[in-house]
Amino acid sequence: MNVSFEPDARLRIDKWLWCARFFKTRSLAAEAVERGKVTVNGQPCKNSREVRPGDMIVLEAHQQRWEVVVKGIAQARGPAPVAQTLYAETEASQARRQTEMEQRRFQPEPSSQLQGRPTKRDRRRIDDFRS
C-alpha cells in the first residue's frame, strides 16, 4: 500500500475517509460529507475537497464525534493498522469518546423492554390512552 506523508500530497475527502476506515464504503463516506457531518479546518466541505497532511477533520460517524489531524495520504484502502497511521486523534476527542462510551454502557437499551407484538391487553391500554 502506497502511503505518502509529504506535505504536498492530496486526496479527496470522501476517499480519504474511506481509506482511513471511518466508513465501510466510499459511498457512505460521500453521503456523510453531503449531509454536513464532516468539516475540514472548521469549514463544511464537499466531496471534491482535497485534504493534505496537517488538516484538521471533525466528523460524526457511528454515533461518535471524531477530531483528527491528517498525518498521511493513502492511494488505496489497506489494512486497519496502516489506516490508523493516516491520522492522529486529538486528546480531547479521545477523552470525550471514552466518556460517551461509558455512559452508553450503563444506560439501558430502549428496545430491551419491547417483547414482540402487543398483547390484547396492551392493545386495549393503547386504545384507552389514545382516547
C-alpha angles and dihedrals in degrees: 000000000000112000122177123199094179116125093234095054115114139187136171113268095237092051092045092052089051093047091048088053099239087129132033095225135025091237090058089051091049091049092052091051092049091051091054096250091128130063128181117207090346096307129104112248144197128233092261093060110119120221126208133192109284096035117130114228125191115191140167113219131157094358090305133106116222128193110192138166116220111241101169146008123231121200092207138019112267142167120321096250090057092044090056090060090062094074145023119217116221119247092240091053092050092050093047093048090048093052091045090051092052092048092051091048093058097043117090118246108255093220094051090087093055115094108187122278121001116263123234089264091051091050091053090051091049091050091048091049093051094050 
